[in-house]
């Protein structure tokens, strides 16, 4: 059961880091009047 708890904590922390990072990036991205899609290539 401990392994499941570690996996759950890792997923929870990963989501928090992702949310924090997106908040930081939001100030850098240009704003537009039209809806846009921004893609982040995390493999390069």
Backbone bond lengths (Angstrom), bond angles and torsions (degrees), N, CA, C in turn:
res aa  C-N    CA-C-N  psi(-1)  N-CA   C-N-CA  omega(-1)  CA-C   N-CA-C  phi
1 X - - - 1.440 - - 1.532 111.13 -
2 X 1.335 117.40 -26.80 1.460 120.24 -179.80 1.522 111.89 -63.39
3 X 1.335 116.76 -37.62 1.464 119.97 -179.76 1.521 110.72 -61.36
4 X 1.317 117.31 -38.89 1.459 121.08 178.89 1.529 110.19 -64.90
5 X 1.313 116.84 -38.14 1.463 120.39 179.02 1.523 110.35 -66.22
6 X 1.331 117.83 -40.50 1.462 120.88 177.50 1.524 110.78 -64.07
7 X 1.315 116.60 -42.23 1.466 120.70 179.08 1.525 110.23 -64.34
8 X 1.311 117.55 -41.39 1.461 121.43 178.93 1.535 110.35 -63.68
9 X 1.323 116.96 -44.35 1.467 120.51 178.44 1.520 111.19 -62.61
10 X 1.321 117.76 -39.14 1.461 121.27 179.14 1.524 110.87 -64.04
11 X 1.311 117.30 -43.88 1.468 120.95 178.96 1.524 109.99 -64.60
12 X 1.307 117.20 -42.84 1.464 121.59 179.85 1.532 110.47 -62.01
13 X 1.331 117.16 -45.81 1.461 120.91 179.34 1.520 111.38 -66.04
14 X 1.317 117.13 -37.08 1.458 121.40 178.65 1.523 110.62 -62.66
15 X 1.307 116.89 -42.46 1.471 120.58 178.91 1.523 111.25 -65.56
16 X 1.332 116.96 -38.45 1.461 120.11 178.47 1.526 110.85 -65.29
17 X 1.326 116.72 -41.58 1.461 120.94 178.55 1.521 110.25 -65.29
18 X 1.316 117.30 -41.49 1.463 121.18 178.82 1.522 110.31 -62.12
19 X 1.316 117.16 -44.72 1.473 121.79 179.82 1.530 110.38 -62.65
20 X 1.319 116.96 -42.87 1.462 121.49 179.52 1.528 110.53 -64.09
21 X 1.323 116.78 -44.72 1.460 121.75 -179.45 1.519 111.35 -63.78
22 X 1.317 117.80 -42.67 1.462 120.24 178.80 1.525 110.71 -63.83
23 X 1.312 117.65 -33.97 1.458 121.04 175.84 1.523 111.46 -64.08
24 X 1.330 116.76 -40.28 1.462 120.23 177.85 1.527 111.53 -68.35
25 X 1.317 117.08 -41.49 1.466 121.11 -177.99 1.523 112.33 -70.23
26 X 1.306 117.28 -25.80 1.462 120.97 -176.92 1.525 111.64 -60.17
27 X 1.318 117.48 -33.21 1.462 120.22 -179.69 1.531 111.99 -74.53
28 X 1.320 117.92 -20.08 1.469 122.17 -178.73 1.525 111.42 -88.22
29 X 1.322 117.21 -31.10 1.462 121.13 -174.85 1.528 111.15 -72.23
30 X 1.339 116.60 139.68 1.463 118.95 179.10 1.530 111.19 -70.11
31 X 1.321 115.72 146.36 1.472 120.99 177.44 1.510 109.35 -90.44
32 X 1.320 116.20 151.04 1.451 122.13 -179.24 1.520 109.38 -139.11
33 X 1.326 116.01 152.78 1.465 120.16 176.40 1.526 111.21 -78.37
34 X 1.321 116.12 -25.04 1.467 121.71 179.37 1.531 109.26 -96.66
35 X 1.330 117.77 151.63 1.466 120.29 175.96 1.531 110.86 -61.10
36 X 1.307 117.05 138.39 1.463 121.74 -179.45 1.520 110.22 -132.74
37 X 1.316 114.41 161.98 1.467 121.60 175.09 1.523 107.07 -121.83
38 X 1.319 116.99 129.19 1.441 122.00 177.28 1.523 108.01 -111.82
39 X 1.329 115.78 131.97 1.460 121.62 -178.80 1.512 108.64 -113.53
40 X 1.324 117.10 131.83 1.446 122.94 176.19 1.528 108.29 -109.98
41 X 1.332 115.98 119.63 1.456 121.21 178.25 1.519 108.29 -87.21
42 X 1.299 118.22 101.71 1.452 121.73 -177.60 1.532 112.69 -89.77
43 X 1.330 117.31 -2.05 1.458 120.75 -178.33 1.522 113.08 -94.77
44 X 1.314 117.11 -4.87 1.451 119.38 -176.79 1.489 111.08 -108.67
